[in-house]
Amino acid sequence: YRFGLAALVMIAIALLKREKLRPQTVKAGLVVGFFLFNGYSFQTVGLAYTTAANAGFLTGLSVVLVPLATVVLTRRLPHAGVIAGAVCAACGLAVLSSADVAGFAAGDLLVLCCALFFALHIIFVGRFSPHHPIVWLVAVQIATVAVLSGLAGLLLEGGIRKLVVADTGTALLITALFATCLAFFTQNYMQRFTSPGHTAIIFASEPVFAAIFAVLLLNETLSPNTTLGGALIVAGMLLAEIRNFSWPTKWRAASAKKDQAEKVKACRRI
């Protein structure tokens, strides 16, 4: 229901703006929507077979998987600050969750798959967002999640549960409009101006903001783990912004040589 309502809202906005929906945008939205659906699905199922702490830490590993997957897909090293920042943020997440991954269970593997799909979602949003109308790109990916979730409910649970508006109406509106429409529009739009690696590290700051609001709104006290973990995540974000923090000269030379070889091959094909 959340993604279905959000999809209707985004489609209505796109129609009001009279933006043209191109086949290429539909394809891009289907791809990122597929990754997003799998991320949520693996996370939901995995939570039934592992602890919340393990799930929180393993989901946060997307902060490390994004730069690693980027290397595999593009065959180029991100600047060293992103790698260092990702590792630092992952350590912060581990401290925050106090996760014990020594006993790796089936649920942990499912949540790790969730982290991989979320990482792929971030990477491909970064690839597609500069070339497509953002409102339609978001609308298609959200609609994809809604349709796939509905099919999964029909096939795996024997049907879709009825919505009790009196109990969930307000929560549905808030999550659909703010946690879905606004959140994914902001992500897709802003990824035009930053790298997937930076995006993943920023996403890792979610528990930091949760802790801040818990102190401000609920008068909670920060534990040592929360303070240390939050500090490591913030340090990771700062490391990712240090542009002159670079790879050793030997590694940079090897990467440049490889790029030059690829350009020569491309010229020969032409």
C-alpha positions as CSV (number, residue, x, y, z in Angstrom):
1,Y,0.0,0.0,0.0
2,R,2.8,2.4,0.9
3,F,4.5,2.1,-2.5
4,G,1.3,1.9,-4.4
5,L,0.1,5.2,-3.0
6,A,3.5,6.8,-3.5
7,A,3.5,5.6,-7.1
8,L,0.1,7.2,-7.8
9,V,1.3,10.5,-6.2
10,M,4.5,10.6,-8.3
11,I,2.6,9.7,-11.5
12,A,0.1,12.5,-10.8
13,I,3.0,15.0,-10.3
14,A,4.7,13.8,-13.6
15,L,1.4,14.3,-15.5
16,L,0.9,17.7,-14.0
17,K,4.4,18.7,-15.1
18,R,3.6,17.3,-18.6
19,E,6.9,15.5,-18.7
20,K,7.3,12.9,-21.5
21,L,7.8,9.3,-20.4
22,R,10.3,7.6,-22.7
23,P,10.9,3.9,-23.1
24,Q,14.4,4.3,-21.9
25,T,13.2,5.8,-18.6
26,V,10.8,2.9,-18.1
27,K,13.6,0.4,-18.6
28,A,15.8,2.4,-16.1
29,G,13.0,2.6,-13.6
30,L,12.3,-1.1,-13.9
31,V,16.0,-1.9,-13.2
32,V,16.4,0.2,-10.1
33,G,12.9,-0.7,-8.9
34,F,13.9,-4.4,-9.2
35,F,17.0,-3.8,-7.0
36,L,15.0,-1.8,-4.5
37,F,12.3,-4.5,-4.2
38,N,14.8,-7.2,-3.6
39,G,16.6,-5.1,-1.0
40,Y,13.4,-4.7,1.0
41,S,12.3,-8.3,0.5
42,F,15.6,-9.9,1.6
43,Q,15.7,-7.6,4.6
44,T,12.2,-8.4,5.6
45,V,12.6,-12.2,5.3
46,G,16.1,-12.1,6.8
47,L,14.8,-10.3,10.0
48,A,12.8,-13.4,10.8
49,Y,15.9,-15.5,11.1
50,T,18.5,-13.2,12.6
51,T,18.8,-10.6,15.3
52,A,18.0,-7.0,14.8
53,A,21.6,-6.0,15.7
54,N,23.0,-8.3,13.0
55,A,20.5,-7.1,10.5
56,G,21.3,-3.5,11.2
57,F,25.0,-4.0,10.8
58,L,24.8,-6.3,7.7
59,T,22.3,-3.9,5.9
60,G,24.7,-1.1,6.6
61,L,27.5,-3.0,4.8
62,S,26.1,-1.5,1.6
63,V,28.3,1.4,2.5
64,V,31.3,-0.8,1.8
65,L,29.7,-2.8,-1.0
66,V,29.0,0.3,-3.1
67,P,32.6,1.2,-3.8
68,L,33.5,-2.5,-4.2
69,A,30.7,-3.1,-6.7
70,T,31.7,0.2,-8.5
71,V,35.2,-1.1,-9.0
72,V,33.8,-4.4,-10.5
73,L,31.3,-2.6,-12.8
74,T,33.5,0.3,-13.9
75,R,37.0,-1.2,-13.4
76,R,38.1,2.1,-11.8
77,L,39.2,2.7,-8.3
78,P,37.2,5.4,-6.4
79,H,39.4,7.9,-4.7
80,A,41.0,6.6,-1.5
81,G,39.0,8.8,0.7
82,V,35.8,7.1,-0.3
83,I,37.2,3.6,0.5
84,A,38.7,4.8,3.8
85,G,35.4,6.6,4.7
86,A,33.3,3.5,3.8
87,V,35.4,1.3,6.1
88,C,35.3,3.8,8.9
89,A,31.5,4.1,8.6
90,A,31.1,0.3,8.5
91,C,33.2,0.1,11.8
92,G,30.9,2.7,13.3
93,L,27.8,0.7,12.3
94,A,29.3,-2.4,13.9
95,V,29.9,-0.5,17.1
96,L,26.4,1.0,17.1
97,S,24.7,-2.4,16.5
98,S,27.1,-4.3,18.8
99,A,26.6,-7.1,16.2
100,D,28.0,-10.5,16.8
101,V,28.5,-12.0,13.4
102,A,30.6,-14.9,14.6
103,G,27.7,-17.3,14.3
104,F,26.6,-16.6,10.8
105,A,23.0,-17.8,10.3
106,A,20.8,-18.2,7.2
107,G,19.1,-15.0,8.1
108,D,22.4,-13.2,8.0
109,L,23.0,-14.4,4.5
110,L,19.6,-13.1,3.4
111,V,20.3,-9.7,5.0
112,L,23.7,-9.6,3.3
113,C,21.9,-10.1,0.0
114,C,19.7,-7.2,1.0
115,A,22.8,-5.0,1.4
116,L,24.0,-6.1,-2.0
117,F,20.8,-5.1,-3.7
118,F,20.6,-1.8,-1.9
119,A,24.2,-1.1,-3.1
120,L,23.2,-1.9,-6.7
121,H,20.2,0.4,-6.3
122,I,22.5,3.3,-5.2
123,I,25.0,2.6,-8.1
124,F,22.4,2.4,-10.8
125,V,20.4,5.4,-9.6
126,G,23.7,7.3,-9.9
127,R,24.1,5.9,-13.4
128,F,20.6,6.7,-14.6
129,S,19.5,9.8,-12.8
130,P,21.5,12.3,-15.0
131,H,19.9,11.0,-18.2
132,H,16.2,10.8,-17.3
133,P,13.3,12.9,-15.9
134,I,13.6,12.4,-12.1
135,V,9.9,12.4,-11.4
136,W,9.2,9.6,-14.0
137,L,12.3,7.7,-12.9
138,V,11.1,7.7,-9.3
139,A,7.5,6.9,-10.3
140,V,8.5,3.9,-12.3
141,Q,10.8,2.5,-9.7
142,I,8.3,2.9,-6.9
143,A,5.5,1.4,-9.1
144,T,7.8,-1.5,-9.8
145,V,8.2,-2.2,-6.1
146,A,4.5,-1.9,-5.6
147,V,3.6,-4.4,-8.3
148,L,6.3,-6.9,-7.3
149,S,5.3,-6.6,-3.7
150,G,1.7,-7.3,-4.6
151,L,2.6,-10.3,-6.7
152,A,4.8,-11.6,-3.9
153,G,1.9,-11.2,-1.4
154,L,-0.4,-13.1,-3.8
155,L,2.0,-16.0,-4.4
156,L,3.7,-16.4,-1.1
157,E,1.0,-15.3,1.4
158,G,-2.1,-16.3,-0.4
159,G,-3.4,-12.8,-0.8
160,I,-3.0,-9.2,0.1
161,R,-4.1,-8.2,3.6
162,K,-7.0,-5.7,3.8
163,L,-6.0,-2.2,4.8
164,V,-7.6,-0.9,8.0
165,V,-7.6,2.8,7.3
166,A,-8.7,3.7,10.9
167,D,-5.6,2.1,12.3
168,T,-2.9,2.7,9.6
169,G,-4.2,5.7,7.5
170,T,-2.0,8.3,9.1
171,A,1.1,6.1,9.1
172,L,0.4,5.2,5.5
173,L,0.2,8.8,4.4
174,I,3.4,9.8,6.3
175,T,5.5,6.8,4.9
176,A,4.1,7.2,1.4
177,L,4.6,10.9,1.1
178,F,7.7,11.6,3.1
179,A,9.6,8.3,3.5
180,T,8.9,7.2,-0.1
181,C,8.0,10.1,-2.5
182,L,10.2,12.8,-0.9
183,A,13.0,10.5,0.2
184,F,13.5,8.7,-3.2
185,F,12.9,11.9,-5.2
186,T,15.7,13.6,-3.1
187,Q,18.0,10.6,-3.5
188,N,17.5,10.4,-7.3
189,Y,17.8,14.1,-7.8
190,M,20.9,14.7,-5.6
191,Q,22.8,11.7,-7.0
192,R,23.2,13.7,-10.1
193,F,25.7,15.8,-8.2
194,T,27.6,13.2,-6.1
195,S,29.1,9.7,-6.4
196,P,27.4,6.4,-5.3
197,G,30.2,6.0,-2.8
198,H,29.4,9.4,-1.1
199,T,25.7,8.5,-1.2
200,A,26.2,5.2,0.6
201,I,28.3,6.9,3.3
202,I,25.7,9.6,3.8
203,F,23.0,6.8,4.2
204,A,25.2,5.3,6.9
205,S,24.5,8.4,9.0
206,E,20.9,7.4,9.5
207,P,21.5,5.9,13.0
208,V,23.4,9.1,13.9
209,F,20.4,11.2,13.2
210,A,18.1,8.7,15.0
211,A,20.3,9.1,18.1
212,I,20.3,12.9,17.8
213,F,16.5,13.0,17.6
214,A,16.2,10.5,20.4
215,V,18.1,12.9,22.7
216,L,16.3,16.0,21.5
217,L,12.7,14.6,21.4
218,L,12.7,11.7,23.8
219,N,15.3,12.9,26.3
220,E,17.3,9.7,25.9
221,T,20.9,9.4,27.1
222,L,23.6,8.4,24.6
223,S,25.5,5.2,25.5
224,P,29.3,4.9,24.9
225,N,28.6,2.6,21.9
226,T,26.3,5.2,20.4
227,T,28.7,8.0,20.8
228,L,31.7,6.1,19.5
229,G,29.8,4.5,16.6
230,G,28.3,7.9,15.6
231,A,31.8,9.5,15.8
232,L,33.2,6.8,13.4
233,I,30.4,7.3,10.9
234,V,30.9,11.1,10.9
235,A,34.6,10.6,10.5
236,G,33.9,8.3,7.6
237,M,31.8,11.1,5.9
238,L,34.6,13.6,6.4
239,L,37.2,11.2,5.0
240,A,35.1,10.7,1.9
241,E,35.3,14.5,1.3
242,I,39.1,14.7,1.5
243,R,40.0,14.8,-2.2
244,N,43.8,14.9,-1.8
245,F,43.7,11.7,0.2
246,S,44.8,9.5,-2.7
247,W,46.1,6.0,-3.6
248,P,49.9,5.3,-3.6
249,T,51.6,6.5,-6.8
250,K,52.2,2.9,-8.0
251,W,48.4,2.1,-7.8
252,R,47.5,5.4,-9.5
253,A,50.0,4.7,-12.3
254,A,48.6,1.2,-12.8
255,S,45.0,2.5,-12.9
256,A,46.0,5.3,-15.4
257,K,47.8,2.8,-17.6
258,K,44.8,0.6,-17.7
259,D,42.5,3.5,-18.6
260,Q,44.9,4.4,-21.4
261,A,44.9,0.9,-22.7
262,E,41.1,0.8,-22.7
263,K,41.0,4.1,-24.7
264,V,43.4,2.7,-27.3
265,K,41.2,-0.4,-27.7
266,A,38.1,1.8,-28.2
267,C,39.9,3.8,-30.8
268,R,40.9,0.7,-32.7
269,R,37.3,-0.5,-32.7
270,I,36.2,2.8,-34.3
